[in-house]
Amino acid sequence: MVCYQRKYLPVRQEWVDGRKLDNAPIHPGQFMLLDLRRNYRAISPLSVDCLSVFTSESALLELHQEHHRSAFAGLRVALGATYADPIIAHLMECLGPAFDTRRTVSRLFLDQVMLTLLIHLGSAHAERPLQLRAVTGSLAPWQERRVKEILLANLSGEISIEQLASECGLSRAHFARSFKASTGRSPMKWLLEQRIEKARGLLVRTSLPLAEIAYNCGFVDHSHLSKVFFRYHQVMPGEWRRRQKF
């Protein structure tokens, strides 16, 4: 388990398998790696604000097998230790809003973040670090065409990386990197741009209300559309529509 702290956590009482540990304060942005085959208990003097992500040993083992490397020997888990890793911190903060706005988080987004997290754990925090081979090849034209067709048929993003990779006959990690080599974007980023492009077309060519446009383009509601649209164009979709009429 990756236990990422979002606020200062002072020295606390902590036991592993019944043995009390010495520990140090944890600062915002730091995290702990916990082996859940062991029994952890802790008493904190303050309230805790943390994000915890669980992954199975089998998922990390599968990742190693995808890259045909040496057998997975586990993560480097030091009892009582804390770590500072800007990549882990960034990925965990990306997951933060998902706990508050679950309806707007797609399966494709979560898969992309979790796959990246697994790859980084395997390459930076494993006993035998995963040596990723550079992927210089892009998807074959038929693979890229097929994946884009599937993505456009699932504008809400409710499709997994595994399904897309399977359509191409590739592993998840190989697919994700090959797709980016082909398009310059992750599958989620590419799909989001297609949704915005479709929304622009509907804003110009129709008089549909924003709520209906949002639904047709795979957004949860008009506020979700407005938030993403503003991120791309620095203007709300209603205002953008009015400007196109002049």
Backbone torsions as a table, in degrees:
resi	resn	phi	psi	omega
1	MET	NA	134.5	171.7
2	VAL	-95.0	117.9	-179.4
3	CYS	-111.5	101.6	-172.2
4	TYR	-98.9	126.7	-176.5
5	GLN	-95.1	134.4	-179.3
6	ARG	-106.8	-6.5	175.8
7	LYS	-142.0	163.2	-177.8
8	TYR	-61.9	132.0	179.1
9	LEU	-125.9	111.6	-176.7
10	PRO	-72.8	-179.6	176.8
11	VAL	-54.6	137.2	-175.4
12	ARG	-135.0	167.2	174.3
13	GLN	-83.1	129.1	-173.8
14	GLU	-145.0	136.5	179.2
15	TRP	-130.3	144.7	173.1
16	VAL	-129.7	121.9	-176.9
17	ASP	53.2	36.4	177.0
18	GLY	83.8	-4.0	-179.4
19	ARG	-101.4	127.7	-178.2
20	LYS	-73.1	138.9	-177.8
21	LEU	-109.2	151.5	165.7
22	ASP	-86.5	140.8	178.5
23	ASN	-145.4	169.0	-179.7
24	ALA	-117.2	161.8	176.2
25	PRO	-58.3	151.3	176.5
26	ILE	-111.4	129.6	-178.6
27	HIS	-96.9	156.8	178.5
28	PRO	-54.4	134.2	-179.5
29	GLY	95.6	-10.8	176.1
30	GLN	-91.6	165.5	-178.1
31	PHE	-147.1	164.6	174.6
32	MET	-117.1	150.6	171.5
33	LEU	-109.9	122.4	-176.1
34	LEU	-117.5	132.0	174.9
35	ASP	-89.9	107.1	-171.8
36	LEU	-75.8	3.9	169.3
37	ARG	-77.8	-9.7	178.3
38	ARG	-105.1	163.4	-176.5
39	ASN	-99.6	109.9	-179.1
40	TYR	-103.9	138.1	172.2
41	ARG	-139.8	143.2	179.7
42	ALA	-150.8	148.4	174.0
43	ILE	-124.6	118.6	-177.9
44	SER	-102.7	139.2	178.1
45	PRO	-74.3	-15.2	-178.8
46	LEU	-126.6	165.2	174.2
47	SER	-64.8	151.6	-174.5
48	VAL	-112.9	133.5	173.9
49	ASP	-122.1	100.2	-176.7
50	CYS	-140.9	160.5	173.0
51	LEU	-115.4	129.2	179.9
52	SER	-119.4	132.6	178.5
53	VAL	-122.8	130.1	-179.5
54	PHE	-102.7	138.9	170.5
55	THR	-138.8	146.0	-179.0
56	SER	-86.7	156.5	175.2
57	GLU	-62.2	-34.2	-178.8
58	SER	-64.2	-33.9	178.7
59	ALA	-66.4	-40.9	177.5
60	LEU	-69.7	-37.2	177.2
61	LEU	-62.3	-43.1	179.5
62	GLU	-62.3	-39.1	178.6
63	LEU	-61.5	-43.5	178.2
64	HIS	-63.1	-41.1	-179.5
65	GLN	-64.9	-33.6	178.5
66	GLU	-61.7	-29.5	-177.1
67	HIS	-101.3	6.7	174.0
68	HIS	54.8	40.2	-180.0
69	ARG	-103.7	-174.7	-179.8
70	SER	-61.2	158.8	-176.4
71	ALA	-58.3	144.1	179.5
72	PHE	-67.8	126.1	-176.8
73	ALA	-108.6	12.5	179.1
74	GLY	95.3	166.5	176.4
75	LEU	-86.5	157.6	176.5
76	ARG	-78.8	96.7	-177.5
77	VAL	-110.5	104.4	177.9
78	ALA	-98.2	125.9	-176.7
79	LEU	-59.9	128.5	177.6
80	GLY	79.8	-2.9	-175.9
81	ALA	-82.1	149.8	172.3
82	THR	-121.5	155.0	-174.6
83	TYR	-131.3	150.1	173.5
84	ALA	-121.7	116.8	-177.3
85	ASP	-142.6	110.1	-175.3
86	PRO	-61.3	-29.1	179.2
87	ILE	-69.9	-45.6	176.5
88	ILE	-60.1	-44.3	-178.9
89	ALA	-59.7	-44.1	-179.1
90	HIS	-64.2	-44.2	-179.3
91	LEU	-64.4	-41.0	-179.8
92	MET	-67.4	-38.0	177.4
93	GLU	-67.0	-31.3	175.1
94	CYS	-62.4	-32.9	-179.3
95	LEU	-78.6	-21.4	-175.7
96	GLY	-50.5	-53.3	-178.7
97	PRO	-61.0	-21.9	-178.7
98	ALA	-63.6	-28.4	-179.2
99	PHE	-77.0	-21.3	-179.8
100	ASP	-96.0	-30.3	-176.3
101	THR	-129.9	63.4	-174.1
102	ARG	-59.5	-31.3	-174.9
103	ARG	-66.7	-23.4	-176.2
104	THR	-96.3	2.2	-177.6
105	VAL	-98.8	121.2	-177.0
106	SER	-89.9	159.7	176.8
107	ARG	-61.3	-38.9	-178.2
108	LEU	-62.8	-40.8	178.9
109	PHE	-64.0	-48.7	-179.1
110	LEU	-62.7	-40.8	178.5
111	ASP	-61.0	-42.3	-178.1
112	GLN	-63.8	-44.9	-179.7
113	VAL	-65.8	-45.2	-177.1
114	MET	-68.0	-36.6	177.3
115	LEU	-64.4	-42.0	177.8
116	THR	-63.2	-41.1	178.8
117	LEU	-63.2	-44.7	179.4
118	LEU	-60.9	-44.9	-179.5
119	ILE	-61.9	-41.9	-178.8
120	HIS	-69.6	-40.0	176.8
121	LEU	-60.7	-43.1	-178.8
122	GLY	-67.8	-29.7	-176.5
123	SER	-95.4	-22.2	-175.4
124	ALA	-115.6	-20.8	-173.4
125	HIS	-129.0	15.9	179.5
126	ALA	-93.9	154.6	176.1
127	GLU	-60.4	-40.6	173.1
128	ARG	-117.1	92.4	-172.8
129	PRO	-54.8	139.0	177.8
130	LEU	-72.6	122.3	178.4
131	GLN	-94.6	102.0	-177.3
132	LEU	-75.2	130.7	175.8
133	ARG	-83.3	137.7	179.9
134	ALA	-64.3	133.3	177.1
135	VAL	-102.9	106.3	-179.2
136	THR	-96.5	-19.1	-177.9
137	GLY	-80.9	145.0	176.0
138	SER	-92.8	176.4	172.6
139	LEU	-67.1	148.4	172.2
140	ALA	-65.4	152.4	-178.6
141	PRO	-51.2	-41.7	-179.3
142	TRP	-67.9	-33.9	178.2
143	GLN	-67.2	-46.5	179.5
144	GLU	-62.3	-42.9	179.3
145	ARG	-62.4	-44.1	-178.7
146	ARG	-64.9	-44.3	-178.7
147	VAL	-63.9	-42.5	179.7
148	LYS	-64.5	-38.0	176.2
149	GLU	-60.8	-43.1	-179.1
150	ILE	-66.6	-43.0	-179.7
151	LEU	-63.2	-43.2	-179.8
152	LEU	-67.6	-24.0	176.3
153	ALA	-83.5	-7.4	178.9
154	ASN	-131.4	63.8	-173.7
155	LEU	-61.3	-26.1	-179.3
156	SER	-73.4	-11.2	179.8
157	GLY	82.5	11.9	-179.5
158	GLU	-83.8	63.2	176.8
159	ILE	-149.0	148.2	-173.5
160	SER	-95.5	156.7	173.3
161	ILE	-58.5	-38.3	-178.7
162	GLU	-61.1	-40.1	178.9
163	GLN	-65.3	-43.2	179.7
164	LEU	-65.0	-43.2	179.4
165	ALA	-62.8	-38.7	-179.4
166	SER	-62.8	-38.1	178.5
167	GLU	-62.4	-26.0	-179.2
168	CYS	-97.4	-6.2	-177.1
169	GLY	70.6	31.7	-177.5
170	LEU	-122.8	163.0	170.8
171	SER	-72.6	163.6	-179.1
172	ARG	-59.9	-49.3	-176.8
173	ALA	-65.2	-42.5	179.7
174	HIS	-63.6	-42.7	179.3
175	PHE	-61.1	-48.4	-175.9
176	ALA	-58.9	-41.6	-178.8
177	ARG	-74.6	-35.9	178.7
178	SER	-69.3	-36.8	177.8
179	PHE	-62.9	-42.7	179.4
180	LYS	-67.0	-35.3	176.4
181	ALA	-63.7	-32.6	-178.6
182	SER	-78.8	-39.2	-170.8
183	THR	-113.4	-14.7	-175.5
184	GLY	79.7	7.4	-176.3
185	ARG	-141.7	158.1	170.9
186	SER	-74.3	161.2	177.5
187	PRO	-54.9	-40.3	-178.6
188	MET	-67.2	-41.9	179.9
189	LYS	-65.5	-41.9	179.8
190	TRP	-62.5	-44.1	-178.5
191	LEU	-65.5	-39.8	179.8
192	LEU	-61.7	-39.2	178.8
193	GLU	-66.3	-36.0	177.3
194	GLN	-66.9	-36.7	179.0
195	ARG	-66.2	-41.3	178.2
196	ILE	-66.6	-40.4	178.8
197	GLU	-61.5	-43.8	178.6
198	LYS	-64.8	-39.6	178.8
199	ALA	-62.7	-41.9	177.9
200	ARG	-59.5	-44.1	179.8
201	GLY	-61.4	-42.8	-179.9
202	LEU	-69.4	-34.3	178.1
203	LEU	-64.1	-37.1	-177.6
204	VAL	-82.0	-43.4	-169.9
205	ARG	-90.3	-15.0	-176.6
206	THR	-129.6	170.6	174.3
207	SER	-109.9	20.7	-179.3
208	LEU	-59.0	143.5	175.4
209	PRO	-67.0	158.6	-176.7
210	LEU	-59.2	-36.2	-178.8
211	ALA	-61.9	-39.9	-179.5
212	GLU	-73.0	-37.0	176.5
213	ILE	-63.9	-42.4	179.0
214	ALA	-58.2	-46.1	-179.5
215	TYR	-62.8	-44.0	-178.9
216	ASN	-66.1	-22.3	-176.7
217	CYS	-104.2	9.2	174.7
218	GLY	87.3	8.9	176.3
219	PHE	-88.2	156.4	-177.6
220	VAL	-68.0	-45.1	-179.1
221	ASP	-159.0	-178.9	-175.3
222	HIS	-66.9	-29.4	179.5
223	SER	-69.5	-35.8	176.1
224	HIS	-65.4	-45.2	176.3
225	LEU	-58.1	-47.2	-177.1
226	SER	-60.8	-41.4	-179.0
227	LYS	-63.0	-47.2	-178.3
228	VAL	-71.0	-40.9	179.8
229	PHE	-60.3	-43.0	-179.9
230	PHE	-64.5	-35.7	179.4
231	ARG	-61.8	-33.9	-178.2
232	TYR	-86.2	-35.1	-170.0
233	HIS	-121.1	-1.5	-180.0
234	GLN	56.2	27.5	176.0
235	VAL	-151.7	147.8	-179.9
236	MET	-73.9	151.1	-175.9
237	PRO	-59.2	-35.3	178.8
238	GLY	-63.9	-43.0	178.8
239	GLU	-68.2	-39.7	178.2
240	TRP	-60.4	-41.4	179.0
241	ARG	-62.4	-43.0	-179.3
242	ARG	-64.2	-38.7	-179.3
243	ARG	-65.4	-30.4	-178.1
244	GLN	-71.6	-16.3	-177.3
245	LYS	-85.2	-5.7	-179.3
246	PHE	-114.2	NA	NA
